[in-house]
Amino acid sequence: MIKGIKQYFSFFIFLLAVTLGFFVNKTETQIKASARYYNSLPKVIIDPGHGGFDGGAVAFDGTNEKDINLKIAKKLETVLRFYGFSTVMTRTSDMAINDSGEKIRSQKKSDMYNRLQFMEKNRDAVFISIHLNKYTTSAASGAQTFYSDNFPESKTLADEIQKSIAALLEPYNKRVIKKGTSDAFLLYNAKTPAVIVECGFLSNRRDLEQLKSDDFQRKMAFAIANGVINFY
């Protein structure tokens, strides 16, 4: 019980810090001013990668990428809504969004196309897909942001998010943003400014323990949100 109270108190202090502008350098008024320029409240499509039959990467301890992706994505939605953004989630539970099909390959293909449809239906939004990385060795660590080359705004958004994560959460992180290749289906076929945020490496013990932490997930969500705010 005491531990739970401390966690919520810690979250309240962190939220207060954001509200006072320690982690965010634009006010809600400024965001709404940007919204008037864009003729509507800024909209963000939040895509928790994988889900359902598709667990994504798996850590050595059995942690599934899909579960942490969803937790960070939900926290990101909460922060963005707090600041007046309109949000759309591609999934809100442990499920894939594929059409019915028998083979895993066809289900995965359908899932990707259905996520792409969220961009098709929300051309006035930016698209942020939340993922986790994994490598063959444990040395690689830290978050990294990838962007679609279809819209110049994607690179700007990726840069703001990456800078925010490094400044607020991972001062040791020297990773740079990268252009998504054809292997990144959603970025390669993006219909709106789009980025993928790889929030850390499941293959790195430090990253893994942090990513499993509710507190770190909140801070990652705040850092990403701060990058979005700076983008606008």
Buried (B, 14 or more C-beta within 10 A) or exposed (E): EEEEEEEEEEBEEBBEEBBEEEBBEBEEEBBBEBBEEEEEBBBBBBBBBBBBEBBBBEBEEEBBBBBBBBBBBBBBBBBBEEBBBBBBBBBEEBBBBBEEEEEEEEBBBBBBBBBBEBBEEBEEBBBBBBBBBBEEEBEBBBBBBBBBBBBEBBBBBBBBBBBBBBBBBBEEBEBEBBBBEEEBBBBBBBBBBBBBBBBBBBBBBEBBEBBBEEEBBBBBBBBBBBBBBBBB
